[in-house]
Amino acid sequence: MKFGFSKLVGLMLLCAVGISGCSKANSHASKAQSKVSTSKVAASSSHAKAASSAPKAISQTDSAQREIRIAEQKCVASAYGQTSVYAVNLKTKHPAILHNRTQRSASVIKLFIMVTAFRQIKAGQLSLNQEVRVPKADRVGGTGELAQENVSQLTVSKLLTLMIRNSDNSAPTY
């Protein structure tokens, strides 16, 4: 069950671009991501090569970030309503894209709850088959089927599925 946090963040960014209906922008972002990956592999192939190609790798990374910014600008320009995008280099913690509009995160918190659950599973503190009590008093309205289900316990797996696939608002509370 290897699922790195950086892959999740990358997946979230790709989903955000895809949801906005930016298929052309998405192809530019994919090319940029490919260039970044290629430069990382080339830079780590040998110490001598890494030392001599480091400025080139940085240049390729900057180029990839510029391409991502251009793709993001096209996506935001074609989107309806107000939009905010924030992307950060997970190694350097420097933002690649930042807009100063505050937006509600809505169900995005559910992704972080899922990541935390998977980390606890990996650490042996939790199991996908583990039963969790789901008292009716703790259930919330909104989206999802859990508020209407007549169950007293569900597995962690079922709660995660309801939370992510069905956007159930009660599932994250457990």
PEHU-V499057 format. One record per residue. N is the residue number from 1. RES is the residue in three letters. PHI is phi in whole degrees, 0 to 359 (NA if undefined). Layout:
BEGIN
n	res	phi
N	RES	PHI
N	RES	PHI
END
This chain:
BEGIN
n	res	phi
1	MET	NA
2	LYS	274
3	PHE	212
4	GLY	294
5	PHE	298
6	SER	295
7	LYS	294
8	LEU	295
9	VAL	296
10	GLY	299
11	LEU	297
12	MET	298
13	LEU	295
14	LEU	297
15	CYS	295
16	ALA	298
17	VAL	293
18	GLY	296
19	ILE	296
20	SER	288
21	GLY	77
22	CYS	247
23	SER	295
24	LYS	292
25	ALA	297
26	ASN	297
27	SER	292
28	HIS	294
29	ALA	296
30	SER	295
31	LYS	298
32	ALA	296
33	GLN	299
34	SER	298
35	LYS	295
36	VAL	298
37	SER	298
38	THR	299
39	SER	293
40	LYS	294
41	VAL	295
42	ALA	296
43	ALA	290
44	SER	262
45	SER	292
46	SER	203
47	HIS	295
48	ALA	295
49	LYS	297
50	ALA	298
51	ALA	293
52	SER	281
53	SER	255
54	ALA	303
55	PRO	299
56	LYS	294
57	ALA	297
58	ILE	297
59	SER	299
60	GLN	294
61	THR	295
62	ASP	300
63	SER	298
64	ALA	296
65	GLN	295
66	ARG	297
67	GLU	297
68	ILE	296
69	ARG	299
70	ILE	297
71	ALA	298
72	GLU	296
73	GLN	297
74	LYS	296
75	CYS	296
76	VAL	296
77	ALA	297
78	SER	269
79	ALA	279
80	TYR	270
81	GLY	91
82	GLN	270
83	THR	224
84	SER	226
85	VAL	226
86	TYR	224
87	ALA	232
88	VAL	228
89	ASN	288
90	LEU	292
91	LYS	275
92	THR	267
93	LYS	68
94	HIS	273
95	PRO	289
96	ALA	265
97	ILE	219
98	LEU	209
99	HIS	239
100	ASN	263
101	ARG	256
102	THR	277
103	GLN	231
104	ARG	293
105	SER	278
106	ALA	51
107	SER	276
108	VAL	300
109	ILE	304
110	LYS	297
111	LEU	295
112	PHE	288
113	ILE	296
114	MET	297
115	VAL	300
116	THR	298
117	ALA	299
118	PHE	296
119	ARG	295
120	GLN	293
121	ILE	296
122	LYS	298
123	ALA	279
124	GLY	81
125	GLN	272
126	LEU	211
127	SER	227
128	LEU	298
129	ASN	272
130	GLN	295
131	GLU	278
132	VAL	235
133	ARG	291
134	VAL	231
135	PRO	298
136	LYS	301
137	ALA	298
138	ASP	269
139	ARG	282
140	VAL	241
141	GLY	278
142	GLY	103
143	THR	263
144	GLY	108
145	GLU	259
146	LEU	298
147	ALA	300
148	GLN	264
149	GLU	289
150	ASN	258
151	VAL	230
152	SER	252
153	GLN	216
154	LEU	219
155	THR	284
156	VAL	303
157	SER	302
158	LYS	294
159	LEU	297
160	LEU	296
161	THR	297
162	LEU	299
163	MET	294
164	ILE	273
165	ARG	287
166	ASN	259
167	SER	54
168	ASP	293
169	ASN	276
170	SER	276
171	ALA	306
172	PRO	294
173	THR	286
174	TYR	258
END
